[in-house]
């Protein structure tokens, strides 16, 4: 009888431990951490008016594009944007 109680208790402890591990595994391994980041980017139109935006990304998907107040400029008509990816918004 005593041996059966020990075996049942040990089996229950193993089962509870396994369930806790399965529940806590994403937290312990870092899988539960969101891949969230923000960055700023200036986007210019055909009239050389450029506005800075805050781009929010989550899990490599754009989740928000917010203009930054007061962060804009009107360039001269002959100004050329020197950036390679002028208006590309990505979360790669």
Order of alpha helices (4+ residues) and beta strands (2+ residues): alpha-beta-beta-beta
